[in-house]
Every structure is written in C-alpha cells, then in structure tokens.
Amino acid sequence: MRWFVTGSEGQLGSALRQRLSAAGESFFGKDLELDVADAGAVRRELERLPGGPPDLLVNAAALTHVDRCEAEPELARRINAEAPAGLARLCGELGVRFVHISTDYVFDGEARAPYPVDAEARPTSVYGETKWQGERDVRALAPDALIVRTSWVFGRGRNFVAAVLAQADQVARAGKGQLRVVDDQRGRPTYALDLAEAIRLLVDAGHTGVFHVANDGEATWWDVARAALDHAGHAEVPIERIGTPSLSLPAPRPSYSVLDLSKAREAGVPMRPWQQALRAYLESADSPLDRAA
Ligand SMILES: NC(=O)c1ccc[n+]([C@@H]2O[C@H](COP(=O)([O-])OP(=O)(O)OC[C@H]3O[C@@H](n4cnc5c(N)ncnc54)[C@H](OP(=O)(O)O)[C@@H]3O)[C@@H](O)[C@H]2O)c1
C-alpha cells in the first residue's frame, strides 16, 4: 500500500514513517513545506508522486498548540477545519482513501465516565472547536473516511513528557527547587508509535467511521510527570500538585477527557497501559533522555 502523510515531521507523522517503513509499506510525506490548507498544492504533490496518487492519505498535520489557537483563531480554523475539508474533497476526486486525526478536546470534560465515539461533542476551546468542525466536514464530504480521535500524545519532538524532563534536569542540576504540575485534568496518555500501529491495523482491516485510540488506563498530568521522572532517575525531584486555574492559560482544558476505547478494542487494536508505553518511549531512540545525555 502507498501512504501519503501530511504533517510528516510531527509526533504522529514521524511515528507513521517508522511503523509503515518497518511493515514494508511505501511512505511519502510532507510537513510545513507542503501547506496542508492549499488543496491545489496538495493535488500537484499527490499527482507527481512516482506511480501517481497514493492509495491513502493520512492527515496528521494540525495546529496543536492549544493556546496559540486561542490567539490565532483564523489560522487554527484554516489548518484544523478548512484543510481537512479540502483534503476530504480532494481524496474523493482522486479516489484516495482518507484518514483524519482528531482529538479528545472535542469534548467538554463534564462527563465522569469514558466518552464513547458517539458521545456529544461540545468543545470549549478554539483548538477543540476547529478540530470538531474539521471532523464534521470530513464526515459530510467523505463518509468512508476513517477518523481517529486520540489524546495526550507523546513521541518524537515537542510534548509534555519532554518538557517536564527538561525542567527536572534543571532542578536536579541546581540541587534545589521543584516542578509544579496540574493534577485536575484526567485523560489517557498515548504513545505516538502505538497510535501509528493502531491506524495501520484499522486501515488494513478496512475500517471507516470514528474510532478512539489511546493507551489504556487513566492519568492526570501529575501522574504522567511523576512516572516519567521516576523512570528517568529523578525520583528525588519533587512535583507539587497544582490546579489548572492557577496557570491562567488562555485556552480552557477539559478536566476529564478519557476516551472510551471499546470500539477500537473490538476491532482488534491492542492498547497497552500508558505506563508501559511511557517506559517504551523513554527507552526508544526518540527518548528526550537520549538528547539530554
Ligand atoms: N499532541 C497531542 O497531544 C494530540 C492530542 C489529541 C489529538 N491530536 C491530534 O493528532 C494529530 C497529530 O498530532 P501530533 O501530536 O503529531 O502534532 P504535531 O507534533 O504538532 O505535528 C503536526 C505537524 O503538522 C505541522 N503543520 C502545522 N501546520 C501545517 C500546515 N499548514 N501544513 C503542513 N503541516 C503543518 C506541524 O508543524 P509545526 O510544529 O511547525 O506547527 C507539525 O509538524 C493532530 O491531528 C492532532 O490534532 C494530538
């Protein structure tokens, strides 16, 4: 199968490159050098691939900086909503299967049990709202698309785990201080390589429609930070539990965004516990620990 991935240098894009190459699939990808919101440019790119348009396109490009989305809502709308609609249309015209990635931030966080795939979306931030609009447009324009919602992704590049480990290094070097991490948001952390493998399995089995994919278990960001620091040999670095309001962030975050994974599980997608996936990440070539060493 010939895959084309937008946002190919991001966490998921680079994980797809690794997983698909290991599985012997053909991988083509572009990141910022191909503006995903420029459907004409994407069409030209797909048409001039060796062998012509790919079998499928995975849209892993997004504006994922949630606070930047609040500050630049038009940019967020262009990349997170208009771009997927344009890609869905283009894929329909070219006969290319379309896979789109969405987010737990389409939910408002008021639930107290995991959100099933058909739970009502009620986003509270510009990021969540623009991603939800993108999802809705993809569903209307490409009913056969596969839409995978995920949450709290860590992999190669910028992410929460890498950020707290960098801070812990500073505290450990200074021999004093502590980290402050929020303990009032609950979700499911997700290793980008596990997400990439899940997408490959769902595509191989011909699934369409909405799926939730994340690692198993639930956590707060404090739990994730503590597990990462303990594994990285920073068990001595204290982490204060704080509440989200004390950070005065521009974008609201859902306090509870645990995704119900039963549909993906029934489709045969393995989802290991997040603690195991976090250890695998920290021991991988993409680990921020390697870069710090
Ligand atoms: N990260 C998470 O915790 C999380 C949680 C739930 C859902 N998701 C969804 O999962 C998908 C993959 O996320 P990720 O974590 O891999 O994100 P990521 O690491 O931020 O990767 C997205 C990539 O797309 C690029 N990009 C931005 N604007 C573009 C444009 N106009 N044209 C082409 N590329 C562009 C980004 O470049 P820049 O870095 O320069 O912007 C980045 O390289 C996204 O749909 C995201 O909404 C992510």
Ligand as a Chemical Component Dictionary entry (heavy atoms), coordinates in Angstrom:
data_LIG
# 
_chem_comp.id                   LIG 
_chem_comp.type                 NON-POLYMER 
_chem_comp.pdbx_formal_charge   0 
_chem_comp.three_letter_code    LIG 
# 
loop_
_chem_comp_atom.comp_id 
_chem_comp_atom.atom_id 
_chem_comp_atom.alt_atom_id 
_chem_comp_atom.type_symbol 
_chem_comp_atom.charge 
_chem_comp_atom.model_Cartn_x 
_chem_comp_atom.model_Cartn_y 
_chem_comp_atom.model_Cartn_z 
_chem_comp_atom.pdbx_ordinal 
LIG N1  N1  N 0  -0.391 16.150 20.518 1  
LIG C1  C1  C 0  -1.465 15.733 21.200 2  
LIG O1  O1  O 0  -1.427 15.611 22.440 3  
LIG C2  C2  C 0  -2.738 15.393 20.479 4  
LIG C3  C3  C 0  -3.869 15.035 21.235 5  
LIG C4  C4  C 0  -5.047 14.709 20.582 6  
LIG C5  C5  C 0  -5.105 14.741 19.209 7  
LIG N2  N2  N 1  -4.007 15.097 18.500 8  
LIG C6  C6  C 0  -4.121 15.145 17.029 9  
LIG O2  O2  O 0  -3.220 14.202 16.490 10 
LIG C7  C7  C 0  -2.725 14.676 15.221 11 
LIG C8  C8  C 0  -1.208 14.616 15.227 12 
LIG O3  O3  O 0  -0.738 15.421 16.300 13 
LIG P1  P1  P 0  0.817  15.499 16.685 14 
LIG O4  O4  O 0  0.913  15.373 18.150 15 
LIG O5  O5  O -1 1.619  14.610 15.796 16 
LIG O6  O6  O 0  1.056  17.034 16.315 17 
LIG P2  P2  P 0  2.425  17.789 15.976 18 
LIG O7  O7  O 0  3.572  17.047 16.574 19 
LIG O8  O8  O 0  2.187  19.222 16.311 20 
LIG O9  O9  O 0  2.507  17.591 14.392 21 
LIG C9  C9  C 0  1.719  18.311 13.475 22 
LIG C10 C10 C 0  2.619  18.711 12.348 23 
LIG O10 O10 O 0  1.864  19.444 11.371 24 
LIG C11 C11 C 0  2.646  20.589 11.011 25 
LIG N3  N3  N 0  1.821  21.634 10.433 26 
LIG C12 C12 C 0  1.256  22.705 11.056 27 
LIG N4  N4  N 0  0.640  23.473 10.148 28 
LIG C13 C13 C 0  0.812  22.906 8.936  29 
LIG C14 C14 C 0  0.423  23.245 7.620  30 
LIG N5  N5  N 0  -0.301 24.344 7.358  31 
LIG N6  N6  N 0  0.783  22.415 6.612  32 
LIG C15 C15 C 0  1.503  21.309 6.855  33 
LIG N7  N7  N 0  1.909  20.924 8.085  34 
LIG C16 C16 C 0  1.562  21.719 9.122  35 
LIG C17 C17 C 0  3.266  20.985 12.337 36 
LIG O11 O11 O 0  4.296  21.944 12.194 37 
LIG P3  P3  P 0  4.560  22.949 13.461 38 
LIG O12 O12 O 0  5.029  22.064 14.578 39 
LIG O13 O13 O 0  5.606  23.873 12.951 40 
LIG O14 O14 O 0  3.243  23.599 13.767 41 
LIG C18 C18 C 0  3.746  19.636 12.831 42 
LIG O15 O15 O 0  4.983  19.253 12.261 43 
LIG C19 C19 C 0  -3.315 16.075 15.047 44 
LIG O16 O16 O 0  -4.478 15.976 14.265 45 
LIG C20 C20 C 0  -3.716 16.496 16.449 46 
LIG O17 O17 O 0  -4.791 17.413 16.442 47 
LIG C21 C21 C 0  -2.819 15.406 19.093 48 
# 
loop_
_chem_comp_bond.comp_id 
_chem_comp_bond.atom_id_1 
_chem_comp_bond.atom_id_2 
_chem_comp_bond.value_order 
_chem_comp_bond.pdbx_ordinal 
LIG N1  C1  SING 1  
LIG C1  O1  DOUB 2  
LIG C1  C2  SING 3  
LIG C2  C3  SING 4  
LIG C2  C21 DOUB 5  
LIG C3  C4  DOUB 6  
LIG C4  C5  SING 7  
LIG C5  N2  DOUB 8  
LIG N2  C6  SING 9  
LIG N2  C21 SING 10 
LIG C6  O2  SING 11 
LIG C6  C20 SING 12 
LIG O2  C7  SING 13 
LIG C7  C8  SING 14 
LIG C7  C19 SING 15 
LIG C8  O3  SING 16 
LIG O3  P1  SING 17 
LIG P1  O4  DOUB 18 
LIG P1  O5  SING 19 
LIG P1  O6  SING 20 
LIG O6  P2  SING 21 
LIG P2  O7  DOUB 22 
LIG P2  O8  SING 23 
LIG P2  O9  SING 24 
LIG O9  C9  SING 25 
LIG C9  C10 SING 26 
LIG C10 O10 SING 27 
LIG C10 C18 SING 28 
LIG O10 C11 SING 29 
LIG C11 N3  SING 30 
LIG C11 C17 SING 31 
LIG N3  C12 SING 32 
LIG N3  C16 SING 33 
LIG C12 N4  DOUB 34 
LIG N4  C13 SING 35 
LIG C13 C14 SING 36 
LIG C13 C16 DOUB 37 
LIG C14 N5  SING 38 
LIG C14 N6  DOUB 39 
LIG N6  C15 SING 40 
LIG C15 N7  DOUB 41 
LIG N7  C16 SING 42 
LIG C17 O11 SING 43 
LIG C17 C18 SING 44 
LIG O11 P3  SING 45 
LIG P3  O12 DOUB 46 
LIG P3  O13 SING 47 
LIG P3  O14 SING 48 
LIG C18 O15 SING 49 
LIG C19 O16 SING 50 
LIG C19 C20 SING 51 
LIG C20 O17 SING 52 
# 
